[in-house]
Amino acid sequence: MRRIRCPRMSAPASRLTGSCSLEEVCVKPIGGQSPQDVRRRVVRYGLWRWVAAAPAVVGSLLILMLASGALGQWSGLLVLTWSACAAAMTTRAGERMTVRAAYRFHQPSPGQAAALQPAWATALRVTGTEAGDVELYVQTARVPNAYAAGGRSVAVTSRVLQDYESGRLPEDLLVAVLVHELGHHATGATRPLLLLSWLTAPWRLTSRVLTGVASTLAGRRPRPGLAVVVVAGAAVAVIHAVQQGQWAVGGVLAFVGLAAVLCPLADAAISRQAEFDADRFVADHGLALGLAAALHLLDDGRRAGSAWPRRLWASHPTLDRRITALLRTTADARA
């Protein structure tokens, strides 16, 4: 699930929105992508998401096969149920149930729907999205935020509605945020995520349990120290297996260790690129400055960023990079 927070609007940041009105945006969108480009992007994201998640999916299958051994004659039932649930999640009804259960999305109340209707209708019109292709939800939360999930779900938090209804969040800024989330669907970046989250759930749960055990044995050391302990332990296990002539065991351990590190890094890199592509989608529809204003206001004095190792694991680029890219895109379009 991808997200962009919707901050409060202030006078200095509002000047970033420029003079282009929503009516002008609808008539004169900037740039655009051909259907062929969109299809290639969707296929590319789907392929890379699956490649990054493949070791975890295989690990989940192996874990379930080991666990199903205790069921005796019903041993295949666990894997079958897991697979059936995965298939159900690819349907519209399955996605509805999943986002409500996993992310606490809910249908807007009549009052919320009436408040969101103008901005939502504009976002759909600007992007050429059919109203029935995407469903809008609300998530009860104190933090202003917006999300794209699965293949047809967009959500805003209740705080976004409060800021919008109070006038702190202008309609053009809310439209820019909604277009960003629609951009995730247009690029296909979020389409496989719900399914992959389910397929990798056994692996992730097992990893958390093992990490918790390792943390307890390590005396609850800080996270960097724990990572060093885990990596060193894996390396020792691989070397020991090779010295004993157990090349297959050593190879499996090495693969699992590398996958545990490289796959999350790859997924984070894909997610960061997805944010840039969704931002570009906004820019192509003439709302780059509005989104740049939202990102600027989101900063809250944290523009300094984090250390480079942490940025490697981050699912979002730094705000500075995103704002710079948006402003550069706008400048290029006007040149």
N, C-alpha and C positions, 0 to 999 in steps of 0.2 A: 504494500500500500504506500502510495506516494503522497506527500503533503506539502503545503505552503501556508504558513500562518498569515492571518489577516490582521495586521496591527491597526492601531488607532491612527487617525489622520491628523496631521498637524499642519499649520500654515506653511512652514518652510518646505516640508516635503511635498505639499500639494502642488507646489510650483513645478515639480518634476513631471506632472501630467501634461503640461503643455497646453496648446489651444485646440487640439483636435477633439471634437465632440463625438458622442456615440453615434449620432446621425452620420457624421462624416466617415466614421470607421466603417459603418455598414455599406456605404456607397463606394469607398475607396480603400479597400484593404491593401496593406503593404505586402508585396511578395506573393507567396503561395507555393504549393507543392503539387506536382502532377500526380495522378492516381498511381502511376508506376513507381514514383518515389515513395509514396505512402506504403504501397504493398511491400516494397523492398525493405522499408524500415520495420514494418510489422514482422516480416519473416526474420529479419536480422535479430530483433529483440527476442523473439521467441526462441530462436536457435541458441543464442548466447545464454539466455536464462536457463535453458535446459542443460546446456553444457556445464554451466557453473554449478547446477544443482544435481547433476547426474550421480556423483559419488554419494551424496547424502540420500538420494532416492534409493540407490542400490543398498546402501547401509541400512536404510529403513526396512527394505524388503528382507534382508538377511536377519535383522532383529526380530521381525514378525515371524519369520519361518522358525527361528529358534524358540520364540515364545509359544508358537502354535504346537510345538512338539508335546507340550504338557496337556493338550486337549485330546490326545488319543485319536479316536476315529473321527473326531470333529476338527482335526488339525488344519484342514484347508479352509475352515469357516472364517478364521481371523483374517487371513490374506484376502479372501473373497469379499468380505465385508469392507475391508480397507479399500479395495479396488472399486467396489460398487459406489461407495461414498464419493470417491474421487470422480467417477463418471457423472454422478448426480450434480456435483459442484459446477460442472461445465454448462448446466442448463440455467435458464433465467430463474426458475423457482429455486434451484439449488443455491445460486448466488445470493438471492434474497435472504434465504435462511442463514447462509454463512455470514454475511456481513452484519446481520442483526445479532447473531450469537457471538461472533468473534470480536466485532468492533463496536457493538452496541449502537449501530445505526438504527434509526426508526423513521417512519414516514412523518413528514411535517404535519403538525396540527393545522386545522383550517386557518388559524391566525398566522402561523408561520408560513404556510403555503402562500397566503395572500401577500405577505411581506416580501417573500423571495421571488414572486412571480415576475415583476418587471425586470430585475437583473438577470434572472434565469432565462426568460424569454429572449432578452437581448443577446446573451451569451450563445444561445442555440442559433439565433438568427445570424449572428456575426460569423459563426463557424460553419453554418450550413448543416447543422446536426438536427436530425428528426427528433421530435419530442419523445417518441416512443422508443428511441434507440438507447437512451440513457435515463436512469432513474436518480432523482435527487432525494437525499436523506438529510437528517439532522442528527448530530451526536451531541448529547448533553455533556458539556465540558466548560470549565471556567476559562480555558485558554482559547483565544481566537485562532482557528485553524480550518483548513479545508483538505479534503482527501479525494483521491481517485482509487478505486479498488475493482479488481476483476475486469470484466469486459464491458460493464454497463452501469457502474455505480459511482456516483459523486456525492460527497457529503460535506456539509459545513457544520461547525460547532454552534451551540446555542449562544456562545459569546459573540460570534460573528453577527448573529441576528440582533443581539442587544446593541452592539456598536452601530449596526446599520440603522436600526430603528431610532436610535438616539441622535443620529446625524454625525457621529464620530467617524463612521466609515461611509464615504460617499459612494454613490451607485456605480460610478465609472471604475472605482478601485475594486469594488466587489465583482463587477463584470470581468475585470482583468484576471482576478483570482480564479473565477469559475472557468474562464477560457483556458487558463493554465491547466486546470484539472481535466478539462475536455481534451487538451493537447496530449495528455498521457494516454487517453483512449485512442486518439487519432494516430498516434505513433505506435500503438500496440505495446507500450512499455509495461503496463500493468496487467495485460490480458492473462498471462500464465501464472501470475503470482499467487492467487488464491489456491489454484490446483497444486502448485509446487509447495506451498506452505503445508498443505495437508499431506502430500506424499513424503515430505521430509520431516514430518512431526515426530515419528518414532526415533529417528536419528537425533534430532535436536533435543528431545526429552532425555534420551540416554546420555547425550553429551553433557547436559546440565547436571544430571545426577552424578556422573563421574567427576565433573568439575567440582561439584560440591564436596564430594568425598575427598578429592585431592586437596581442596582448600582446607578442609578440616584436618587432614593429616599434616598439611604444611603449616598448621597453626594460624590459619586465616591470614596469610601474608598478603601484602598489597598485590593487586592484579599483575603488574609487570613481573614481580618476583615469582608469582605462581606460574606465569607463562614460561619463565626460564626453567622452573622445576619440571613442568610438563614436557617441554621440548627436550631437556636433558634426559629425562626418563625414557622418552620415546627413542632417542638416539642410542641410549645404552641397550634398550631391548632389541633394536635392529642389529647392532654390532654383536650382541650375544648370540642372536639367532644365526647370523652368518658364520660366526666362529664355530658354532656347533654343526655347521653344514646344513642347516635348515634354511635353504635359500628361498623356498616358497614362503615360509613364515616371515622371513626378513623382508621379502619383497612386498608382502601384504601390509606388514606394519609400516614400511616406508611409504607405501601408497596412501594408507590411511592418514599418516601424519602429514604428508604433503597436502593431501586433499583438505584436511581440517584447517590448514592455514591458507592455502592458495584459493580455494573455492569461495570463502567469504570475502577475500580481497577482490576477486574477480567480480562477484556479485555487487560489491560496493562500487567498483569502477563503472559497472553497467548502470547502476542506479544514478550515479552522478551524471553520466552522459544523458540519461533519460531526462533529468532535470533541465539540462541545457537544451535538449530537443523540445521539451514542452515550453520552455521560455521562448525558443525561436518560433514555435507555433503561435504564441501570443504576439510576438513581433510581426509575424507575417500577416496578422489580422489587425495591425495598427494600434495595439495596446501595450507596446513595449514600455513607454514612459509611465503608464499607470502601474504596471507590474514593478518597474524599478522603484517607484514611490513606495509600493507595499513592502518590498524587500528592504528599502532604506529605513522605513519605520520599524521593521521587524528587528533591526540590529540591536536596539536597546543598549548601546555602548559596548557591544561585544565584537566590534569590528576587528580587534586584534587577532582573532582566530585562535586555533590550537596548534600544537606541535605537529610536525609532519608525520610522525608515526600514527597519531590519532586520525589525521586527515585521510590516511590510506584506508582506514576502516569506515569512514563516514559515508553515509548514503547520499548526502547532499553536498554540493560544492560550497565553498565559502561564499558569503553574501557579496563580498567585494568582487569576486570573479563573475558572479551572475549579473550583478549590476553593470559591471564594465562591459560584459558581452551584450547586454540589452542596449546600453547606450551606443555601443559601437554599431550594432545592427541598425539602430535608428539613424545614426549619422550616415551610414553607407546608403540607406534607402533614400535619404534626402539629397545625397550628392548627385 
